[in-house]
Amino acid sequence: MIEIDKSISFDGRDIRLKVGLLAPQAGGSVLMQSGDTAVLVTATRSAAREGIDFLPLTVDYEERLYAVGRIPGGFLRREGRPPEKSILTSRLIDRPLRPLFPGWLRDDLQIVATTLSMDELVPPDILAVTGASLATLLAQIPFNGPMAAVRVGLVGDDFIINPTYAEIEAGELDLVVAGSPDGVIMVEAGANQLPEHDIVEAIDFGYEAVRDLIQAQRDLIAEMGIEMVQETPPEEDRTLIDYISDRATSEVKQILARFDKDKNVRDAALDTVKESIVAAISELPEDDAIRAATETNSKALGNNFKALTKKLMRRQIIEDGVRVDGRKLDEVRPVSCRIDLLPKRVHGSGLFNRGLTQVLSACTLGTPGDAQTLLDDLQPDLQKKRYLHHYNFPPFSVGETKPLRAPGRREIGHGALAERAIIPVLPPKEDFPYVIRVVSEVLSSNGSTSMGSVCGSTLALMDAGVPIAKPVSGAAMGLIKEGEEVRVLTDIQGIEDFLGDMDFKVAGTDAGITALQMDMKISGLPLETIAKAIDQARPARLHILEKMLEVIDKPRVETSPFAPRLLTIKIDPELIGLIIGPGGKTIKGITEETGAKIDIEDDGTVTISAIDESKAKKARNIVQGMTRKLSEGDVYAGRVTRIIPIGAFVEFLPGKEGMVHISQLADYRVGKVEDEVTVGDEVIVKVREVDNKGRINLTRLGIHPDQAAAAREAAAVNR
């Protein structure tokens, strides 16, 4: 294959597309490079498997630690289970790619993106998304592309394309926009409470760059002489479709129009209609074409019945402006909230109900040592997460039974979205040093559980006493598009998500948006429709927020009595080794003596935690005593710890000891040390000298009675 190297520039930042160099046996491959970040993306197609009635598309994003010059940890010293960031990147590639494959395609498809090199400037995820489109075109897989993605940042008042890690960190926006020739197809964003119009402007700005990347792919494909594949879809046999439509249309329309019925009653009624058709077909002659079609493909009847239901539901919304539960297009389902549902051993809890969707969120406050260290991924710096949001979706939440497994990609993705929505309102570490974990348990699902998790978690955080800047709520918007007719739906439920064209999750405060995630089932939307969905989400979010604030309008002043008590002090970083001691002996001793946990950061920040505040204070006093800078003439109340022939050792501060020479025990000649003091005696001492080896010499001479009284009082307070 001929090697081709094409470059496209955005604000002086180049993206290079290299084809024909690597992975010659893959269906299609491209090396995407920007700066020193290089991602190899391949697309491969295999023949369809028997009995498959869906598109078996697999998308995997792989990171190699050699890309940043590191050797993996662990016994095996090789990459193991993909980190959470890799899973989220796999989803980021999959979501804009999947809707662009024709609905009839059943071949096995696999997209693999591998980061081969990475610098500290260019994130590889965006390169992988665009690379997936180009690899698919090169593999000549039927595809309604090209598709491309860019990241948009906001630094000051200026939008920038594909910001660096540092610019993302410093900016107010981290937005990923993916699009096709037909419009925007995916949006993923975290924002610092930005107004809706700023978000819309950023999406428009990003899509302009997406168009350039789409054209670059077209130019490269044309240069290589490759034509876009236009395979003819298999001819559709309408015999069974028409049979089901003739017998079920009237009954399905009546069921969808029974607005007083809930999801379970409606689903049961639809199942009854489907079963009646199954029974009717079973009575047909064995050589009948309709019966033969269902016996040849056992899923044909169910799929066609679902297609009929989808068509009638969508028609009802387009023509009548009424949804299956009787709501108007912009109406939110009934909302109810509760806090303090669980005992306070759970530090905070919130229960959020919206229609049949129910999410219970639990908040746990931990110590700085509980922060999650992100190891074995390609982050440019060692990262520690102090806010963790986990999302669980058990099968009983949708009335099903299945084996419980580790969290899948969907659970990880929903947890990450809720996490991103909450982070902008969390207090800074300096004001609230706790590590925070929120777990959202989906107890019942009928649409928009991720936004339910945002709402329930806000309640749990406030119940736990986390001083968030503002409460956050969220709503999921949907879309029905038939030809030129478009209807935007507020607060979609399960059937509208399943049979609709869009799932657009919008989270934020009353001041602005903190997170967005838009996924499509069609090939793209114009900016005007996206702007309408964002604007229509705002009153829904504020309505839900009002219901939440009726239950708790501000964070609790006190944390749970079972939450750890944290005390933070600052020490000279050069004294960290003194606190830790050889082999950690000193810090372990303090922990054993006080029952408190001690975390020390490189900048000298010491955080001491214990359930019992008195234990934390005792440990703090020890650390302060060990690190306090002594001055000659300081007076302390101490206790004799040991005696030697030439003097007595006195612990005058927690963990700090000095010696009173025999000549300094009294203002007269002392024959034996034991004549003046014994082990355990409380004595008042003054710092006489700290020698050049750090040894502290004390004296009992020349101490004013007022100094002695003050020292005794201070010692009593610190005990």
VONUVO-963651 format. One record per residue (C-alpha): residue in one letter; residue number from 1; x, y, z. Coordinates in steps of 0.05 Angstrom, whole numbers, plus 5000, padded with zeros to 4 digits. Example, Ala and Ser with C-alpha at 12.3 -4.5 7.8 and 13.67 -1.06 7.14 Angstrom:
// residues 2
 aa   i   c1   c2   c3
  A   1 5246 4910 5156
  S   2 5273 4979 5143
//
This chain:
// residues 719
 aa   i   c1   c2   c3
  M   1 5000 5000 5000
  I   2 5024 5070 4984
  E   3 5042 5112 5045
  I   4 5004 5177 5051
  D   5 5016 5231 5102
  K   6 4964 5287 5107
  S   7 4963 5344 5156
  I   8 4909 5392 5180
  S   9 4921 5452 5225
  F  10 4878 5485 5279
  D  11 4906 5549 5310
  G  12 4977 5526 5295
  R  13 4966 5456 5322
  D  14 4973 5401 5270
  I  15 4938 5334 5265
  R  16 4974 5286 5219
  L  17 4938 5227 5186
  K  18 4987 5172 5164
  V  19 4959 5115 5122
  G  20 4994 5054 5092
  L  21 5050 5049 5143
  L  22 5025 5004 5199
  A  23 4979 4943 5208
  P  24 4973 4922 5134
  Q  25 4928 4862 5149
  A  26 4876 4902 5186
  G  27 4816 4921 5144
  G  28 4836 4994 5151
  S  29 4888 5029 5194
  V  30 4912 5099 5207
  L  31 4964 5131 5252
  M  32 4936 5195 5282
  Q  33 4990 5241 5308
  S  34 4992 5309 5341
  G  35 5055 5333 5375
  D  36 5087 5271 5405
  T  37 5020 5236 5416
  A  38 5008 5180 5366
  V  39 4948 5133 5364
  L  40 4941 5074 5318
  V  41 4869 5060 5299
  T  42 4846 4998 5261
  A  43 4779 4974 5235
  T  44 4766 4902 5216
  R  45 4704 4867 5189
  S  46 4685 4794 5193
  A  47 4627 4756 5163
  A  48 4561 4757 5199
  R  49 4546 4702 5249
  E  50 4483 4660 5245
  G  51 4423 4686 5284
  I  52 4451 4756 5298
  D  53 4396 4809 5295
  F  54 4438 4869 5317
  L  55 4503 4903 5297
  P  56 4559 4866 5334
  L  57 4607 4926 5339
  T  58 4664 4923 5389
  V  59 4706 4984 5405
  D  60 4769 4978 5448
  Y  61 4818 5032 5468
  E  62 4885 5006 5492
  E  63 4941 5043 5529
  R  64 5013 5021 5531
  L  65 5056 5048 5586
  Y  66 5116 5049 5540
  A  67 5080 5107 5508
  V  68 5103 5151 5566
  G  69 5168 5114 5580
  R  70 5142 5075 5640
  I  71 5144 5001 5660
  P  72 5079 4973 5689
  G  73 5075 4956 5763
  G  74 5053 4891 5793
  F  75 5085 4822 5793
  L  76 5076 4810 5718
  R  77 5102 4878 5697
  R  78 5053 4883 5639
  E  79 4988 4919 5626
  G  80 4928 4886 5658
  R  81 4855 4905 5665
  P  82 4843 4971 5628
  P  83 4837 5031 5675
  E  84 4773 5070 5680
  K  85 4799 5124 5633
  S  86 4809 5072 5578
  I  87 4738 5047 5587
  L  88 4710 5117 5582
  T  89 4752 5130 5519
  S  90 4725 5066 5488
  R  91 4655 5093 5500
  L  92 4675 5160 5472
  I  93 4696 5127 5407
  D  94 4635 5081 5403
  R  95 4580 5132 5415
  P  96 4588 5176 5353
  L  97 4610 5117 5309
  R  98 4554 5067 5321
  P  99 4495 5108 5294
  L 100 4530 5117 5227
  F 101 4529 5044 5208
  P 102 4468 5023 5167
  G 103 4413 4990 5209
  W 104 4414 4927 5167
  L 105 4489 4912 5177
  R 106 4501 4848 5217
  D 107 4575 4835 5204
  D 108 4624 4831 5262
  L 109 4661 4897 5267
  Q 110 4719 4914 5313
  I 111 4753 4981 5323
  V 112 4818 4980 5363
  A 113 4854 5044 5382
  T 114 4923 5038 5413
  T 115 4962 5096 5441
  L 116 5034 5084 5420
  S 117 5064 5150 5444
  M 118 5039 5207 5486
  D 119 5067 5274 5507
  E 120 5044 5320 5563
  L 121 5005 5365 5517
  V 122 4958 5326 5471
  P 123 4903 5280 5498
  P 124 4898 5218 5454
  D 125 4823 5206 5460
  I 126 4801 5257 5407
  L 127 4852 5230 5358
  A 128 4824 5160 5369
  V 129 4752 5182 5353
  T 130 4770 5214 5286
  G 131 4818 5156 5271
  A 132 4761 5106 5280
  S 133 4722 5140 5225
  L 134 4780 5141 5176
  A 135 4799 5069 5191
  T 136 4727 5048 5177
  L 137 4728 5084 5110
  L 138 4794 5052 5092
  A 139 4766 4983 5110
  Q 140 4709 4998 5061
  I 141 4656 4981 5112
  P 142 4586 5010 5097
  F 143 4587 5075 5136
  N 144 4548 5140 5133
  G 145 4609 5182 5149
  P 146 4660 5210 5152
  M 147 4656 5228 5225
  A 148 4705 5270 5266
  A 149 4713 5298 5336
  V 150 4748 5357 5369
  R 151 4756 5382 5440
  V 152 4736 5454 5456
  G 153 4766 5491 5515
  L 154 4750 5559 5544
  V 155 4810 5599 5570
  G 156 4790 5669 5591
  D 157 4739 5692 5540
  D 158 4767 5652 5482
  F 159 4747 5583 5456
  I 160 4805 5540 5434
  I 161 4807 5476 5393
  N 162 4841 5414 5422
  P 163 4869 5447 5485
  T 164 4928 5417 5522
  Y 165 4921 5383 5589
  A 166 4943 5447 5624
  E 167 4893 5489 5585
  I 168 4837 5440 5602
  E 169 4856 5443 5676
  A 170 4859 5519 5676
  G 171 4797 5530 5634
  E 172 4723 5533 5649
  L 173 4701 5482 5597
  D 174 4721 5413 5572
  L 175 4675 5398 5513
  V 176 4680 5342 5461
  V 177 4640 5352 5398
  A 178 4633 5297 5346
  G 179 4596 5306 5281
  S 180 4580 5278 5213
  P 181 4563 5313 5148
  D 182 4490 5315 5173
  G 183 4506 5352 5237
  V 184 4527 5343 5309
  I 185 4523 5270 5331
  M 186 4553 5270 5401
  V 187 4569 5319 5456
  E 188 4607 5305 5521
  A 189 4623 5363 5568
  G 190 4643 5385 5636
  A 191 4635 5459 5652
  N 192 4641 5506 5710
  Q 193 4568 5529 5713
  L 194 4570 5560 5644
  P 195 4506 5593 5617
  E 196 4468 5555 5563
  H 197 4484 5605 5508
  D 198 4559 5596 5520
  I 199 4552 5521 5513
  V 200 4514 5527 5448
  E 201 4566 5575 5421
  A 202 4622 5526 5440
  I 203 4587 5469 5405
  D 204 4580 5512 5342
  F 205 4653 5531 5347
  G 206 4674 5458 5353
  Y 207 4631 5434 5295
  E 208 4665 5483 5248
  A 209 4731 5447 5262
  V 210 4696 5380 5255
  R 211 4676 5399 5184
  D 212 4749 5411 5167
  L 213 4769 5342 5193
  I 214 4712 5310 5154
  Q 215 4736 5343 5090
  A 216 4808 5321 5105
  Q 217 4784 5249 5108
  R 218 4746 5256 5043
  D 219 4807 5286 5009
  L 220 4852 5229 5034
  I 221 4802 5175 5011
  A 222 4797 5208 4943
  E 223 4873 5213 4938
  M 224 4878 5139 4950
  G 225 4825 5123 4898
  I 226 4779 5091 4949
  E 227 4704 5100 4939
  M 228 4653 5105 4994
  V 229 4619 5037 5000
  Q 230 4546 5037 4981
  E 231 4524 4965 4993
  T 232 4453 4949 4976
  P 233 4413 4929 5038
  P 234 4380 4861 5037
  E 235 4310 4862 5007
  E 236 4257 4867 5061
  D 237 4201 4815 5061
  R 238 4140 4853 5083
  T 239 4094 4793 5089
  L 240 4103 4785 5164
  I 241 4108 4860 5175
  D 242 4041 4873 5141
  Y 243 4009 4814 5178
  I 244 4029 4842 5246
  S 245 4010 4913 5226
  D 246 3940 4892 5203
  R 247 3925 4853 5267
  A 248 3959 4896 5320
  T 249 3958 4969 5299
  S 250 3890 4986 5328
  E 251 3903 4952 5395
  V 252 3973 4980 5402
  K 253 3947 5051 5388
  Q 254 3894 5042 5442
  I 255 3946 5017 5493
  L 256 3993 5075 5478
  A 257 3935 5124 5488
  R 258 3916 5096 5556
  F 259 3953 5151 5593
  D 260 3929 5131 5662
  K 261 3968 5065 5659
  D 262 4039 5058 5684
  K 263 4097 5025 5650
  N 264 4086 4955 5678
  V 265 4012 4955 5659
  R 266 4027 4982 5589
  D 267 4083 4931 5578
  A 268 4038 4874 5601
  A 269 3983 4897 5553
  L 270 4032 4900 5495
  D 271 4057 4830 5512
  T 272 3986 4805 5510
  V 273 3976 4832 5440
  K 274 4042 4801 5417
  E 275 4023 4734 5447
  S 276 3956 4735 5411
  I 277 3993 4744 5345
  V 278 4040 4686 5363
  A 279 3979 4643 5376
  A 280 3946 4663 5311
  I 281 4009 4647 5271
  S 282 4016 4579 5304
  E 283 3947 4560 5277
  L 284 3967 4576 5206
  P 285 3983 4519 5158
  E 286 4054 4493 5164
  D 287 4070 4514 5092
  D 288 4043 4585 5103
  A 289 4096 4639 5087
  I 290 4082 4678 5151
  R 291 4090 4617 5195
  A 292 4153 4597 5157
  A 293 4183 4666 5167
  T 294 4175 4662 5243
  E 295 4203 4591 5245
  T 296 4263 4610 5203
  N 297 4278 4670 5246
  S 298 4253 4664 5318
  K 299 4266 4738 5331
  A 300 4230 4764 5270
  L 301 4162 4770 5303
  G 302 4188 4806 5365
  N 303 4230 4854 5324
  N 304 4173 4872 5277
  F 305 4125 4881 5335
  K 306 4175 4928 5368
  A 307 4182 4966 5302
  L 308 4106 4975 5299
  T 309 4103 5000 5371
  K 310 4160 5049 5356
  K 311 4125 5076 5294
  L 312 4058 5086 5330
  M 313 4089 5117 5392
  R 314 4129 5166 5350
  R 315 4068 5183 5306
  Q 316 4027 5198 5369
  I 317 4080 5247 5392
  I 318 4089 5280 5324
  E 319 4015 5286 5306
  D 320 3981 5294 5374
  G 321 4037 5324 5417
  V 322 4022 5274 5472
  R 323 4067 5222 5502
  V 324 4050 5151 5524
  D 325 4040 5173 5597
  G 326 3997 5233 5577
  R 327 4050 5285 5591
  K 328 4062 5347 5548
  L 329 4127 5349 5510
  D 330 4161 5395 5561
  E 331 4131 5365 5624
  V 332 4171 5331 5680
  R 333 4145 5269 5715
  P 334 4125 5275 5788
  V 335 4186 5286 5832
  S 336 4196 5268 5906
  C 337 4258 5269 5950
  R 338 4280 5246 6019
  I 339 4344 5254 6059
  D 340 4372 5222 6121
  L 341 4340 5157 6099
  L 342 4396 5113 6125
  P 343 4425 5114 6196
  K 344 4482 5164 6206
  R 345 4535 5109 6204
  V 346 4523 5124 6131
  H 347 4549 5195 6132
  G 348 4495 5222 6086
  S 349 4439 5194 6043
  G 350 4389 5219 5992
  L 351 4331 5185 5957
  F 352 4308 5214 5891
  N 353 4245 5193 5854
  R 354 4223 5216 5786
  G 355 4164 5176 5760
  L 356 4184 5103 5764
  T 357 4258 5120 5767
  Q 358 4287 5115 5838
  V 359 4359 5126 5859
  L 360 4388 5120 5929
  S 361 4454 5156 5938
  A 362 4500 5146 5998
  C 363 4557 5193 6016
  T 364 4620 5171 6054
  L 365 4672 5220 6081
  G 366 4743 5193 6084
  T 367 4813 5217 6100
  P 368 4864 5242 6050
  G 369 4896 5173 6050
  D 370 4831 5146 6019
  A 371 4841 5186 5955
  Q 372 4846 5143 5893
  T 373 4915 5143 5861
  L 374 4910 5134 5786
  L 375 4965 5085 5770
  D 376 4983 5049 5705
  D 377 4950 5098 5659
  L 378 4978 5151 5613
  Q 379 4961 5212 5654
  P 380 5019 5261 5649
  D 381 5024 5269 5725
  L 382 5007 5223 5782
  Q 383 4934 5238 5796
  K 384 4895 5232 5861
  K 385 4820 5234 5860
  R 386 4787 5263 5922
  Y 387 4716 5255 5895
  L 388 4693 5187 5873
  H 389 4624 5173 5844
  H 390 4603 5102 5832
  Y 391 4538 5079 5799
  N 392 4506 5011 5807
  F 393 4450 4983 5764
  P 394 4424 4917 5792
  P 395 4377 4874 5749
  F 396 4319 4880 5798
  S 397 4316 4955 5780
  V 398 4281 4935 5715
  G 399 4246 4873 5742
  E 400 4296 4824 5712
  T 401 4341 4768 5737
  K 402 4413 4760 5715
  P 403 4480 4744 5746
  L 404 4513 4801 5784
  R 405 4579 4820 5753
  A 406 4632 4874 5761
  P 407 4611 4943 5736
  G 408 4606 4945 5661
  R 409 4621 5002 5613
  R 410 4552 5032 5622
  E 411 4558 5034 5698
  I 412 4627 5065 5694
  G 413 4604 5116 5643
  H 414 4543 5138 5683
  G 415 4584 5143 5746
  A 416 4635 5187 5710
  L 417 4580 5232 5683
  A 418 4550 5243 5752
  E 419 4620 5254 5780
  R 420 4634 5307 5727
  A 421 4568 5342 5742
  I 422 4583 5348 5816
  I 423 4658 5366 5816
  P 424 4649 5441 5798
  V 425 4609 5454 5862
  L 426 4653 5416 5911
  P 427 4691 5456 5964
  P 428 4766 5465 5955
  K 429 4811 5416 5991
  E 430 4838 5472 6035
  D 431 4768 5485 6063
  F 432 4743 5413 6066
  P 433 4800 5363 6066
  Y 434 4756 5301 6065
  V 435 4759 5251 6009
  I 436 4687 5241 5986
  R 437 4655 5179 5957
  V 438 4583 5176 5933
  V 439 4550 5111 5911
  S 440 4486 5115 5871
  E 441 4443 5052 5876
  V 442 4390 5049 5821
  L 443 4331 5016 5855
  S 444 4282 5026 5799
  S 445 4295 5048 5727
  N 446 4249 5079 5676
  G 447 4295 5128 5642
  S 448 4348 5178 5662
  T 449 4379 5142 5720
  S 450 4445 5180 5710
  M 451 4410 5247 5721
  G 452 4372 5215 5779
  S 453 4440 5198 5807
  V 454 4462 5271 5802
  C 455 4400 5293 5840
  G 456 4404 5239 5893
  S 457 4478 5251 5903
  T 458 4468 5325 5913
  L 459 4418 5309 5968
  A 460 4467 5259 6000
  L 461 4524 5309 5998
  M 462 4483 5363 6033
  D 463 4457 5312 6083
  A 464 4530 5293 6098
  G 465 4549 5365 6112
  V 466 4592 5374 6050
  P 467 4591 5450 6037
  I 468 4578 5448 5963
  A 469 4575 5516 5929
  K 470 4507 5503 5897
  P 471 4460 5443 5890
  V 472 4460 5407 5823
  S 473 4402 5376 5786
  G 474 4395 5343 5719
  A 475 4345 5323 5666
  A 476 4349 5278 5604
  M 477 4321 5306 5539
  G 478 4296 5264 5481
  L 479 4279 5273 5408
  I 480 4231 5246 5357
  K 481 4249 5262 5285
  E 482 4205 5241 5227
  G 483 4225 5273 5161
  E 484 4225 5348 5174
  E 485 4182 5342 5236
  V 486 4222 5346 5301
  R 487 4197 5343 5373
  V 488 4242 5353 5433
  L 489 4219 5316 5496
  T 490 4234 5335 5568
  D 491 4250 5282 5620
  I 492 4247 5220 5576
  Q 493 4225 5154 5604
  G 494 4249 5085 5583
  I 495 4206 5074 5522
  E 496 4222 5143 5495
  D 497 4296 5131 5503
  F 498 4291 5061 5473
  L 499 4248 5081 5413
  G 500 4271 5153 5406
  D 501 4328 5186 5368
  M 502 4367 5222 5423
  D 503 4388 5218 5495
  F 504 4413 5286 5517
  K 505 4431 5291 5591
  V 506 4439 5361 5619
  A 507 4462 5375 5690
  G 508 4476 5440 5726
  T 509 4459 5491 5779
  D 510 4413 5551 5775
  A 511 4474 5590 5751
  G 512 4492 5545 5692
  I 513 4512 5478 5664
  T 514 4563 5431 5696
  A 515 4558 5370 5651
  L 516 4528 5348 5584
  Q 517 4524 5282 5548
  M 518 4487 5274 5482
  D 519 4481 5210 5443
  M 520 4444 5200 5378
  K 521 4412 5143 5340
  I 522 4408 5183 5276
  S 523 4464 5211 5234
  G 524 4466 5282 5262
  L 525 4428 5343 5284
  P 526 4432 5417 5266
  L 527 4455 5465 5319
  E 528 4386 5497 5324
  T 529 4355 5432 5350
  I 530 4411 5421 5400
  A 531 4403 5493 5425
  K 532 4328 5481 5433
  A 533 4341 5418 5475
  I 534 4391 5455 5519
  D 535 4344 5513 5530
  Q 536 4284 5467 5543
  A 537 4324 5430 5595
  R 538 4335 5492 5639
  P 539 4263 5500 5666
  A 540 4261 5424 5677
  R 541 4326 5427 5717
  L 542 4301 5486 5758
  H 543 4235 5452 5772
  I 544 4271 5389 5797
  L 545 4318 5432 5838
  E 546 4260 5467 5871
  K 547 4232 5400 5893
  M 548 4301 5381 5921
  L 549 4308 5446 5960
  E 550 4241 5434 5993
  V 551 4274 5375 6029
  I 552 4341 5407 6045
  D 553 4359 5478 6024
  K 554 4432 5480 6046
  P 555 4485 5432 6071
  R 556 4483 5411 6143
  V 557 4530 5450 6189
  E 558 4555 5387 6224
  T 559 4579 5322 6194
  S 560 4556 5254 6220
  P 561 4583 5236 6289
  F 562 4610 5173 6255
  A 563 4649 5212 6202
  P 564 4723 5220 6217
  R 565 4745 5285 6250
  L 566 4800 5318 6210
  L 567 4852 5366 6237
  T 568 4901 5397 6189
  I 569 4968 5430 6205
  K 570 5026 5453 6164
  I 571 5098 5434 6179
  D 572 5165 5448 6147
  P 573 5172 5396 6091
  E 574 5243 5383 6114
  L 575 5213 5355 6179
  I 576 5170 5303 6144
  G 577 5224 5250 6154
  L 578 5225 5266 6229
  I 579 5150 5251 6234
  I 580 5155 5187 6193
  G 581 5218 5161 6227
  P 582 5262 5104 6204
  G 583 5220 5053 6168
  G 584 5157 5090 6189
  K 585 5170 5074 6262
  T 586 5153 5142 6290
  I 587 5088 5153 6254
  K 588 5066 5082 6270
  G 589 5081 5095 6343
  I 590 5038 5158 6343
  T 591 4981 5120 6310
  E 592 4985 5064 6360
  E 593 4988 5112 6419
  T 594 4931 5157 6397
  G 595 4888 5113 6352
  A 596 4889 5169 6299
  K 597 4908 5164 6226
  I 598 4961 5211 6199
  D 599 4969 5230 6125
  I 600 5028 5273 6103
  E 601 5034 5307 6036
  D 602 5098 5329 6002
  D 603 5084 5403 6016
  G 604 5083 5391 6091
  T 605 5007 5388 6099
  V 606 4992 5339 6155
  T 607 4920 5314 6162
  I 608 4902 5277 6226
  S 609 4837 5238 6229
  A 610 4798 5198 6281
  I 611 4726 5185 6297
  D 612 4740 5211 6368
  E 613 4762 5283 6362
  S 614 4802 5279 6426
  K 615 4846 5226 6395
  A 616 4858 5270 6334
  K 617 4877 5328 6380
  K 618 4926 5284 6418
  A 619 4960 5263 6354
  R 620 4962 5335 6330
  N 621 4995 5357 6394
  I 622 5048 5304 6386
  V 623 5063 5325 6314
  Q 624 5063 5399 6333
  G 625 5110 5384 6391
  M 626 5158 5345 6347
  T 627 5161 5399 6294
  R 628 5157 5461 6337
  K 629 5215 5509 6329
  L 630 5246 5520 6398
  S 631 5273 5585 6424
  E 632 5319 5594 6482
  G 633 5280 5616 6543
  D 634 5215 5579 6526
  V 635 5183 5548 6588
  Y 636 5145 5483 6588
  A 637 5113 5434 6636
  G 638 5143 5365 6624
  R 639 5149 5296 6653
  V 640 5213 5258 6671
  T 641 5221 5198 6626
  R 642 5288 5170 6646
  I 643 5348 5184 6691
  I 644 5422 5176 6678
  P 645 5479 5193 6725
  I 646 5491 5262 6695
  G 647 5420 5285 6689
  A 648 5346 5272 6674
  F 649 5310 5268 6608
  V 650 5244 5306 6605
  E 651 5190 5301 6552
  F 652 5166 5373 6551
  L 653 5126 5369 6486
  P 654 5093 5308 6455
  G 655 5148 5269 6421
  K 656 5202 5319 6440
  E 657 5252 5306 6495
  G 658 5311 5345 6526
  M 659 5361 5334 6582
  V 660 5368 5373 6647
  H 661 5440 5366 6668
  I 662 5450 5351 6742
  S 663 5479 5420 6750
  Q 664 5414 5451 6725
  L 665 5367 5412 6770
  A 666 5372 5461 6829
  D 667 5406 5525 6850
  Y 668 5449 5485 6898
  R 669 5496 5426 6890
  V 670 5459 5361 6875
  G 671 5493 5297 6896
  K 672 5449 5247 6858
  V 673 5397 5261 6805
  E 674 5348 5215 6842
  D 675 5352 5262 6902
  E 676 5314 5315 6861
  V 677 5270 5278 6811
  T 678 5243 5209 6796
  V 679 5214 5179 6732
  G 680 5143 5205 6722
  D 681 5152 5270 6760
  E 682 5121 5332 6729
  V 683 5173 5388 6725
  I 684 5176 5458 6697
  V 685 5235 5467 6650
  K 686 5264 5522 6606
  V 687 5301 5513 6541
  R 688 5373 5532 6555
  E 689 5405 5512 6489
  V 690 5395 5473 6425
  D 691 5464 5451 6403
  N 692 5490 5443 6332
  K 693 5470 5369 6332
  G 694 5398 5385 6350
  R 695 5404 5363 6422
  I 696 5361 5402 6471
  N 697 5390 5423 6537
  L 698 5340 5443 6591
  T 699 5344 5477 6658
  R 700 5301 5486 6720
  L 701 5336 5550 6739
  G 702 5314 5621 6728
  I 703 5240 5607 6716
  H 704 5191 5661 6738
  P 705 5129 5636 6776
  D 706 5083 5667 6724
  Q 707 5120 5629 6668
  A 708 5112 5564 6708
  A 709 5037 5576 6718
  A 710 5027 5590 6644
  A 711 5066 5527 6625
  R 712 5023 5484 6670
  E 713 4959 5514 6641
  A 714 4983 5502 6569
  A 715 5001 5430 6585
  A 716 4932 5417 6615
  V 717 4898 5444 6553
  N 718 4941 5400 6507
  R 719 4929 5335 6545
//
